[in-house]
Amino acid sequence: MSTTLAAGSGFDFTLAQQLTVIALCALTAFIAHRALAVFNDGVRPFLLDFIQGRTTRSATTAVSFGLSAGFIFGLGAPMALSTGVLNPWLLFLPTDILGLLSPKKWLAPILGGAWGAVVVFGLNGANNIAHDLPVDFLTAMQQMSTPILFLFTLFPVLAITKQFGRLRGAVAGVVEVALVVLTMELWPNMFAGALAMAVGVLMLIGLAVAKDLRQRRADRAAGVVEEVPADDPMASLFSASAARLRRYLPLFMVLGAGVCVLAQMHVFGGGEATSFLIAKGQYAEAAQVDFYRVFGFIPLIATTALASGAYGIAGFTLVYPIGYLMPNPFLAAVVGALVFAVEVLALSWIGKVLGKLPSVRDSSEHLRSAIGDTLQLAILFGSLMAANAMGGGLGILIVGGLYLFNEAMGRPVVKMAAAPAAVIVGGVLLNLLYWLDLFTPVKG
């Protein structure tokens, strides 16, 4: 399977795509202003104090900016420019900030829509300028696709190893590698990691469910009965939060429709690996990848939503893979709205089920951690490959040095975003050296 993108991938949006992005950014900023939903999972727990009036809008905005800025400029923008595909860090993290920042609810959608316009009208110009530079660091960044796609395949193996030990992890690793080799031999046009990831995730879920069922049988045999206090404050909070979200169900259905339509247009990818797959036109494989990610985020999103009274802008992210596979935007809008309706209405039930399946809940945490570990290594390795492509040893020195300097400084740029940001800064520096006649671009 080819993992090289066509050079010069641009942002030639149609009018419908432009209007969809602008309208969705306006909507998400309005929803963030009302503290009904944000995209950044780290910001959501802080919204309870804001909703209950214990903190100010400016303080909450400062938290959102601090937790989001590195991902916007270090991951969202570089990933979009290198793939030609939009992503949630570029669209929804800024609208979190703009929505919370806005002092008036009518101003929030204006600011969000303005950001959407900046994205759809500004990215193509930036893309064209970058590709015309002597050192084309955007084309070099497409080197990131191979390590991201293939290393990401191993996240279920890491999760199984962390939760169930080395032996089962080793078995899962051997099975996944064998399936990757088999896929490359028998189905060369298919993403090689697709089948391997499917089997890995199923193995993890199967092990977790089996462990929980064994524990419940043991508890019943021992006569252990779980008692929930009648005045449990967390149960009361969860109930109030779920009721708050249900009151705004029509607005969430509009949001679900919008996100699903954007995914259906194939100008948007929900994750790092997904962005490269969408750019290659491999929509079924992209849907599969984002579907597996859902298992790692449902417990996190459900519990933070029930604890804070604020949902996720993309919900459980199921609308991503569903959208990629929809045949037209009209059907995508209907299905996306229904998916969000089911998610919001089922929040309380999901919270109760997760409370009874501790191993499954732990599996989601291990999945999330494994996704982060694999992507951190893949993005770092891919960034160094990009550095080599655009500047050889000097490129590696600059990009690797910037990454290490960020580590030494205590990570002012979050680790996941530091390497892509270093590639862009390194690309700018190499172009300056070229104009000073101190560097000759690598021929490729």
N, C-alpha and C positions, 0 to 999 in steps of 0.2 A: 504494500500500500504506500502510495506517495504521501510524504508529509511535508512537501514543499509547496508554499503558496505562490500564486502568480505574483510576480513583482508588480508594484504599482497599484495594488488593490486600493480602490478609492471609495468615496462616499457619495455616489451618484443616486441620491434619494429621489424617489418619485414624490409628487405633490401629496399623495395620500400618506406616504411614509413620513414626510415632513410634518404634516398636520397631526398625525397620530403621536409622534414624539412630543411635539409642543403641547398638545392637549393632555397627554399623560403626565408630563412634567408639571403642568399647571395643577392637575388633579392631585398628584402625590404631594405637592407643596401645600395645598389646601388641607389635605388629610393630616399631614404632619403638624400644621399650625393648630389644628383641633386636638392634637395629641391622640389621635385615633390609631395611627400606625406610623412606624418608621422602618426604614430598611436595615439600619445598623442594629444588629442584635445587642451590641454592647450599650447602646443608648437606651434601649427599651426599659430596662429596670429603673433608670433614673426618672422616667416619666410619671411614676406613681406620685412622687413628691410634688411634681409640677401640677398634675391633675388635681391633687388634694390641696393645692395652694401653699405648700410648705417651702417652695423654692420659686425663683423668678424665671421669667422667659429668657432673660439675658444669660442667666447662669446655666440654664438647660441648653441654650444655643452654644455656649462656650464648651460644654461637655461634648456635644455633637460634633463641633468643629474639631476639637482635639482628637476625638476617636476616628474621625473620617478623613481628614485632610490628606494624610499619608496614602490612604487607599485611592483617593481621587486622583492625585497627581503622580503617585508612584506606581499605581497598578491600573486604574481605570483608563486614564488617558494613553499610557504606552500600549496597553493591550488593544485598545480600539484602533490606534494608529497603525499598529503592526499587523492587525488582522483585517481591517476594514469592516469590522462588526462592532456594534455598540454593546455595552455591558452595563449591569446594574450599578457598579461602582461609579461609573461616569454619569449616569442619569439620576439615580435615586439617592445617593449619598448627598449630592449638592442640594437636592430638593428637600431632604431632611433638614439641612441647615437653613435654607432660605425660608421654609415654612415655619420653623421654630423662631427664626429671627424676626419675621414679619409682625409688627405690632397690631395690624388690622387683618381681619379674615379676608377682606376683599383684595388686599395687597398681595397676599400669599400666592394665589394662582397667577397673578401678573408676573411676580418674580420667578415663579417656577416655569411659566411659559417662556419668559425671556431666556432662561437658561436653556430650555429645549431648543429655542431658536439659535442660540450661540452654538450649540452642538451640531445641529443639522446644517447650518450655513457656514460655520467656521472651520469645522474639521477638514472639509475637502481642501480649503485653501492651505491650511497648515500641512496637510498630507502632500499636496503638490509641491509646496516650497521645500519640504524635507527631501522628497525624492529627487529634486533638482540640485541638491547640494553635492559637492565633490565627494563627500563621505556620506553615503546614503544609509543612515543608521536605522531607518524604518525597515528597509529590505533586509538588513542584517538581523533585525529583531525577529524575523520570521524563522530564524534558526531555533527559536525557543519552542517551536511547535513539536518537534520530535521528542525531546525529553519530557515535555509536559504530558503529551498523549500517552507515552509508554510507561513512564514512572507512575503516573496517576493510576494506571491499571492495578498497581500493587496495594492500593489503600486497604482493600478487605483483608489482605494477608497481614498487614501491620495490626489491624484492629483485632483479628483473631489471635495473633501472638500476644498482644498486650492483655487480652481478657482471658484467654484459655490456655496460654502457655506455649512453649517453644515447639513441642512435638506437633500439636495441631496446626500451629502457624507454619511449620516446615512442610507439612502435608499440603496445606492450602497453597503454599508457594510453588511446590512442585506441580500441583494440578494446574495452577494458573499459567505457569511458564509453558507447560505442555499444551495447554489450550491455545496460547498465543502462537506457538509454532504450528499447531494444526490449522489454525485459522489462516495463517499466512500462506500455507501450502494449498489448502482446499478452497478458500474464499479470498483470493488476493485483493478483491475490490472492497472488501468489508474492513472496517476498523479492527485491527488485530486484537485489541484488548477488550472488545465488546463482550464476547462470550466468556472470557476469563473473569471479567468483573461481575457478570451475572452469577456465575457459579460461586465466586468468592463471597458475594453479599448473601446469597442463599445459604451458604455454609455457616456464615456468622449468625444469621437470624435463626437457623435451625438449632445451632448449639445453644443460643440464648434461650429460646423457647423451651427446649428440652430441659435445661437447667432449672428454669422457673417451674415447669410442671413437676419435676422431681421434688423440688423444695416444697411445693404445695401439697403433694402427696405425703411427704414426710411430716409436714405440719399437721395434716389431718390425722395421720396415724398416731401422732403424739398428743392429739387433743388440743393443739394450739389454736385459739380463736382470736382473730385480729379485731380489736375494739377501736372504734373511732369516737372520741369525745363529742358529746352533743354540742358543746360550745367551742368547738375547734375554730380558732380565729382565722387560720389559713383557709379552711373550707368556706368561711363567711366571705373572705376577701375574694377567693376564686369565683364564688357565686355572683358577687357584685360586679366583678370585672367582666364575666361572661355576659351578664345582663346588659352592661353598658355597651358592649360590642354588638349585641343583637339589636339594640335600638337603632343602630346605624346600618342595618343589613342592606338596604337599597344602595347606599353609598359604596359599601364594600363590593356589592355585585357589579357596580359600574367599574370599580377599580379592577376586579378580576377580569372583566371583559376587556378592558384596555390593555392590561399586561399580556393577556393571551393573544390578542390581535397583534401586538407588537412582535411577539415571538413567532406568530404565523407568517409575518412579512419577511422573515429570514434576514433581517438586518440587525438582529439582537441575539446575543448568546448569554445564558445565565451563569456561566462559569468560565474558568480559564481554558480548560480543555474543550469545553463546548464552543467557545468562540472560534477556535481553530477548525473544529469540525464543521460548523456553520459556514465558515469561509470556504471550505472545500466542497460545500454542497452535500455533505453527508448528514442529512437531517435526521434520519432514523437512528444513526449512531449517537448523534447529539442528544436526542430524546432519551436514549437508553442511559447515557452518562448522567444526565441531570435527574433522571428518575431514581438512580441509585443514591444520589446525593440527598434525596428527600429523606431517606431513612435516618440520616445523620442529623437532620435538622428539625424533624417533627417534634420530638420531645423538648428541645430547646425553645422553639418558637411557641409551642403550646403552653409550657410552664411560664415563660416570661410574659406571654399575653395574659394568662390568668392571674399572674401576680401583679401586673402593672396596669391592666385595663387598656393596653395598646397592642395592636396586632402588627404583623409584618406586612410591608408594602407588597411583597410577592406572596403573602400567605405562607403555606407550606412549600412553595415553589413548584407545586404540581402543575401549575398553569404553564410553566416553561415547556416541559416535554410534550404536554398536550397540544400546546400552540404550534410547536414545530411540525406536528403531524397533521394539523387541520388542513383540509383542502382549500378553504377560502376564509376570508376575514369575518364574514357574517356568521358562519357556524362557530368560528373561534370565539366571537363575542358572546354568543349564547352559552356555549360550553364553559367558557371562563367565568361567566356570571354564576352559573349553577355550581361550579366547583367551589367558588368562594362562599356561596350560600351554605353549602354542605359543611365546609370547613368551620365557618363561624358558628353555625348551629351545633356542631359536634364537639366544640371545644371542651365543654364540661365533661362529656362522656370520655373524650380522649384522655383528659387529666385523670379521671378515675381509673381507666384501664392501665395507664402507665404506672399508677400507684400500686397496682397488683402485679406488675411484671418488672421487678427491679433489674433483672439481668438484661432484658430488652432495652430498658432505659439506659443501663450502663453501656450496652452495645452502641447506642447512638453517640454517646460521648466518646467512645473509642473510635468510632467511624470519623467523627468530626476531627479528632486529634490526628488520626492517620491521614485524612485528606490534607490537613495543614502540613504535616511532616513531608508527605510525598511532593506536594506542590512547592514547598520551600526549597527542597533539593532540586527539583526539576527547573524551577524558575532561576535559581542561582546558576545551575549548570548551563541552562539555555542562554542566560545573559552572558556568561563567559564565552560561549560559542559565538554569540552575536558580536562580542567584543573582538574576538579573533577574526571574524569575517570582515569587520570594518577597519581594524587597525593592527592585526597581527599581535605580536608580543607587546607593543606599546598600548594597544587597545585593552589587552588583558590587564596590563599594569594599571592603567587608569581606572577601568571599571572595577577590577578586583580591589584596588586601593581605596576607591570611594566606598565600596561595600564594607571593607574592614574598618575604615575610618568611622563609618556610621556605627558599627558595632562598638568601637572603642569609645565613642561619644555617648554611649548609653541608648542607642537606637532612637534618635530624634525622628527618623523615618522608620515606620514599622518594618519588621524583617521581611515580610512577604513582598513589600513594595520597593525595598531598598535597591535590589539588583536591577529591575527594569528602569528605575529612576536613574541609576548610575549609568546605564547604557545611553540614555538620552543626554545626560550631562557629558558623558565621555564623547558622544558623537559631536556635540557642539564644540568641545575642546579640540577634537581632532580636526574639525573644519577650520577653527581659528589657527591651528598650527599649519594647516595647508596654505591658508592665505598669507601666513608669515614665511612661507617657503621652508618650513621646518619639518614637513611630513608629506610623504607621497602615499596616496590612498592605495590600499591593497586591491589588486586586480582579481576579480572573481567572475 
